């Protein structure tokens, strides 16, 4: 079993920055792809940024050039650096990861979410 815990959310003014962290713990063998999603009130959860196990990344069009996903495999931690924040970035941000056991079984995990609020 793997647990994902996000941190770093909060209230920031438009144009500001935040850095989210997602720390994985538990019986970790190998974390494969990782991603950040967000869900605003009344909207569906959407992909914000994704990093494959090989390190390639992709971003939602709405955050390209402003957000950067990165990972520290030694610390089993994934980050989302968010710059030039806009009020429309306000949402609960969730970390998501695929984890492979030593037997090659792959499971998907979600964090509990962290609130990001951008004031205008």
PLY file of the C-alpha trace (Angstrom):
ply
format ascii 1.0
element vertex 120
property float x
property float y
property float z
element edge 119
property int vertex1
property int vertex2
end_header
0.00 0.00 0.00
1.21 3.46 -0.92
0.05 6.77 0.52
0.32 10.11 -1.27
0.23 13.30 0.79
0.08 16.72 -0.86
1.19 19.94 0.75
1.96 23.50 -0.23
-1.47 24.78 -1.11
-2.82 28.05 0.18
-4.09 31.51 -0.68
-2.08 33.64 -3.09
-2.72 36.78 -5.09
-2.96 36.68 -8.85
0.49 36.71 -10.39
2.00 34.93 -7.43
3.58 31.51 -7.11
3.11 28.33 -5.13
4.97 25.05 -5.07
3.02 21.91 -4.33
4.64 18.76 -3.04
3.40 15.20 -3.09
5.25 12.76 -0.86
4.80 9.04 -1.32
5.20 6.68 1.59
4.48 3.08 2.47
5.60 -0.08 0.73
7.23 1.63 -2.23
8.94 -0.44 -4.87
8.81 1.71 -7.97
6.71 4.75 -8.79
5.97 4.95 -12.49
4.04 7.82 -14.02
2.97 10.73 -11.82
0.49 13.48 -12.39
-1.21 16.49 -10.90
-4.93 17.00 -11.37
-7.27 19.71 -10.17
-10.96 20.09 -9.56
-12.70 23.42 -9.28
-16.18 23.73 -7.72
-18.84 22.47 -10.09
-16.29 21.20 -12.60
-14.83 17.85 -13.47
-11.37 16.84 -12.34
-8.83 17.67 -15.03
-5.24 16.78 -15.75
-2.83 19.63 -15.09
0.57 18.04 -15.61
1.95 14.57 -16.17
5.39 12.99 -16.06
6.08 9.54 -17.43
8.41 7.06 -15.79
10.97 8.09 -18.40
10.71 11.73 -17.47
8.74 13.11 -20.39
6.16 15.69 -19.44
2.96 17.13 -20.76
0.74 19.93 -19.57
-2.78 21.19 -19.96
-2.86 24.05 -22.45
-4.13 26.36 -19.73
-0.96 25.98 -17.65
1.76 25.59 -20.28
4.61 27.97 -19.66
3.44 28.68 -16.11
3.51 25.32 -14.31
6.36 22.82 -14.06
6.16 19.25 -12.82
9.27 17.63 -11.39
10.19 14.66 -9.24
12.87 13.67 -6.77
12.96 9.90 -7.01
15.32 9.58 -4.05
12.72 11.29 -1.87
9.71 9.72 -3.61
8.34 13.22 -4.01
6.69 15.00 -6.91
6.44 18.75 -7.20
4.32 21.22 -9.09
5.79 24.69 -9.38
3.03 27.13 -10.23
3.94 30.62 -11.41
1.89 33.54 -12.71
-1.16 32.16 -10.98
-4.60 33.25 -12.13
-7.95 33.21 -10.33
-9.07 30.44 -12.69
-6.32 28.22 -11.24
-8.32 28.07 -8.01
-9.11 24.43 -7.30
-8.28 21.44 -5.16
-5.09 19.93 -6.53
-4.58 16.19 -6.39
-1.49 14.08 -6.85
-1.83 10.80 -8.72
0.68 8.04 -9.27
1.06 4.57 -10.69
3.07 2.27 -8.48
4.60 -1.05 -9.47
5.15 -3.77 -6.92
8.16 -6.07 -7.07
5.87 -8.61 -8.73
5.05 -6.18 -11.50
1.53 -5.40 -10.37
0.60 -1.79 -11.05
-1.78 0.14 -8.83
-3.02 3.70 -9.09
-3.15 6.00 -6.08
-4.60 9.43 -5.29
-3.67 11.92 -2.64
-6.27 13.67 -0.48
-5.87 17.00 -2.26
-4.65 20.45 -1.31
-6.60 23.66 -1.81
-5.16 26.41 -3.98
-6.99 29.73 -3.97
-5.90 32.61 -6.19
-7.41 35.99 -5.39
-7.82 38.69 -8.01
0 1
1 2
2 3
3 4
4 5
5 6
6 7
7 8
8 9
9 10
10 11
11 12
12 13
13 14
14 15
15 16
16 17
17 18
18 19
19 20
20 21
21 22
22 23
23 24
24 25
25 26
26 27
27 28
28 29
29 30
30 31
31 32
32 33
33 34
34 35
35 36
36 37
37 38
38 39
39 40
40 41
41 42
42 43
43 44
44 45
45 46
46 47
47 48
48 49
49 50
50 51
51 52
52 53
53 54
54 55
55 56
56 57
57 58
58 59
59 60
60 61
61 62
62 63
63 64
64 65
65 66
66 67
67 68
68 69
69 70
70 71
71 72
72 73
73 74
74 75
75 76
76 77
77 78
78 79
79 80
80 81
81 82
82 83
83 84
84 85
85 86
86 87
87 88
88 89
89 90
90 91
91 92
92 93
93 94
94 95
95 96
96 97
97 98
98 99
99 100
100 101
101 102
102 103
103 104
104 105
105 106
106 107
107 108
108 109
109 110
110 111
111 112
112 113
113 114
114 115
115 116
116 117
117 118
118 119
